[in-house]
Every structure is written in structure tokens, then in C-alpha cells.
Amino acid sequence: MEALALKSGGVYVDATFGGGGYSREILARADSRVIAFDRDPDAIARGQALVQSANGKFTLHQGRFGDLALDEAVDGVVFDLGVSSFQLDEADRGFSFQADADLDMRMEREGPSAADAVNGLSEAALADLIYHLGEDDESRRIARAIVQARAAGPITRTLQLAGIVERAVGGRKGARTHPATKTFQALRMLVNDELGELARGLSAAERALKPGGRLAVVSFHSLEDRMVKQFIAARADAQGRGSRHMPDAPRAREPSFTLERKRATAPGDAETAANPRARSASLRWAVRTDAPAWDDLEAPVLAARAEAEWRKLA
Ligand SMILES: C[S@@+](CC[C@H](N)C(=O)[O-])C[C@H]1O[C@@H](n2cnc3c(N)ncnc32)[C@H](O)[C@@H]1O
């Protein structure tokens, strides 16, 4: 909330409504309007009570933040990336291996699911996916185990996949996380095109913000955090002038953001104790200048092989 520097009469975008914690807090702290989005139909249904009670100060739209297009300039855009506690805790969504469920993971409840990826991608594509989007060094071993297991019949359940991964890499003694955590992360990112969405969402926010407006992004893993960091750093152009090879070259673009704090902000001990899911959160924010928005950010293609095969399935 401090990063957004809320002001009376302001208009704020909550790009990831989820359970509505951010929207509610903005409305409670400032006499402002909130325009919220979520791609998950369940989140939209859950938010209807707030729509009713907010006296026209709150609107909620089902859609992807990558498609964000507004007919007014706004004072702040906030992203709280990833999955919500509701999505994690509702077993039937298949995001978590804490309970057995269909291997689904589709935020929109539409299109091909994580089970389609696990059963349909080649071994090489699965390894590529788990290595690049899961950042798991055991990716080849896991991919091989998945392909061997599915020869006996399709992999359809969360606990089935978690067990296959666990047997493939062995329980890691003393590890804080389950051995399947990274495989699940990679699948979720592929199924929901999370890095593509983030690239499009950041550029959309850049276009939507007024001069002086604020972009605030909370991310939960290093791939996303790196993208946010690089997006803001490039546009805040900390170096100032051309390149080291052409120091007198005119600056290609005027900075579209200024940075008040270069480093990410992490939750304190008290917050992590009260809310363990905040453990890996990283907040970055920046202030929009009056310069034109830069060209759209290109989504990084990290797991090219997996993404190419996935597009055919989709
Ligand atoms: C971490 S939760 C947000 C929690 C929220 N800040 C709260 O206070 O409850 C992330 C939410 O963003 C949604 N989401 C993820 N990617 C999205 C996208 N590309 N477009 C719109 N919503 C998205 C998810 O469906 C999920 O509900």
C-alpha cells in the first residue's frame, strides 16, 4: 500500500483480484476507485459481494491482465502474481499436491490442462520445461520417470505425479520443499502462459499509468522477479546515456519510470510468521514519468521446445 502512495480521488487497478485483499485495502485506505481483474471465474464470483457493497467505487472484470486496456489513465497498477490461496486450497483445481485431485492447474478452467502437458509432451520437452521454468537440475531424471510411468496409463492425478517425481529423485533429506514443487511450478507456468502474461501485463500497465502513477509488483519466484527487475531497470535507465561504446549517442528512449528503490523489498519476520506463504514474496515498484511508453516487452522464450509442443496441443 505504501508503494502505491494512495491518494484521495485516485483510480487504481488491481490486476490480480484473487481473494480481494488488495482491492479491499485500497478502498479502505483512500477515497478512491478500484478497477480489478482476474482470469479465474471463481475469483470473479467471490468478488460480487464487494461490487455490491462498494457504492460504484469498485468494478471487477474477468480477463487476463495481459489484455488490459482501459479507457482512462490510472494512478496505480498492482500485480500480486501467481496463484491465490483459494486456488491452492481448493483441491479440485489441481495446483497443489497437498491433496489428491485431477491434474488441472488451469486458472480459467478452460483449454488444455496440466495432465495434457504431462501426457502429451515428449520426454525432451518435459525435461526442457522442468529445467527452464522449474529451475530444477533433476529435470532429465524427472522427465524420464514421467515417460516411463505414463507408458502404463495416463497420469491424471496430483498425488500420482508428486509420487513419480519423488521416487525419481528420492526424498531430499532436510529439504524444506517437496521434491515435486518445481515440477508443479513449471507445469502451472506453461499451462497459464504466466511469463507471457507478465510481459504483456507490464507493458499494458506502462501504457495505462498517468505521469506520477505507480506500478507495484509482488512476485514469488526468481523468473518473474528477474523479468520485473529488468523491465523497470531498462525503463528507468539508471545509466542515463547511450552505451559505453557510443557514450555520446543520444538516448534511444526517455525513461518511462523512475526508481525510488533499486532493491526488492522482502517481507519481514513478523509477516512471514503470520503468513508463511509470503515467505518468497518480492516487491518492486516504480513511478511513471511523462515520457511515452516504450515498445511492448517481449515475452522470454525459456523453454522453447516445450512451448512449441504445447502450442500444438493447445
Ligand atoms: C496471488 S493471487 C492474488 C491475491 C490477492 N492479492 C488477494 O489479496 O487475495 C493471484 C491471482 O491472480 C490471478 N491471475 C494470475 N494470472 C493472471 C492473469 N494473467 N490475468 C488475470 N488474473 C491473473 C489468479 O487467478 C489469482 O486469483
The ligand as a Gaussian input file, in Angstrom:
#p B3LYP/6-31G(d) Opt

LIG

0 1
 C       -1.694000     -14.258000      -5.561000
 S       -3.324000     -14.164000      -6.125000
 C       -3.852000     -12.560000      -5.712000
 C       -4.303000     -12.427000      -4.303000
 C       -4.918000     -11.079000      -3.984000
 N       -3.944000     -10.010000      -3.999000
 C       -5.627000     -11.101000      -2.671000
 O       -5.424000     -10.188000      -1.865000
 O       -6.398000     -12.016000      -2.418000
 C       -3.178000     -14.091000      -7.864000
 C       -4.465000     -14.038000      -8.640000
 O       -4.143000     -13.568000      -9.933000
 C       -4.903000     -14.262000     -10.884000
 N       -4.139000     -14.209000     -12.128000
 C       -2.987000     -14.850000     -12.405000
 N       -2.584000     -14.556000     -13.645000
 C       -3.487000     -13.684000     -14.151000
 C       -3.623000     -13.010000     -15.405000
 N       -2.721000     -13.176000     -16.369000
 N       -4.667000     -12.184000     -15.573000
 C       -5.589000     -12.006000     -14.584000
 N       -5.524000     -12.633000     -13.395000
 C       -4.483000     -13.461000     -13.177000
 C       -5.075000     -15.639000     -10.329000
 O       -6.230000     -16.248000     -10.878000
 C       -5.169000     -15.365000      -8.827000
 O       -6.512000     -15.267000      -8.437000

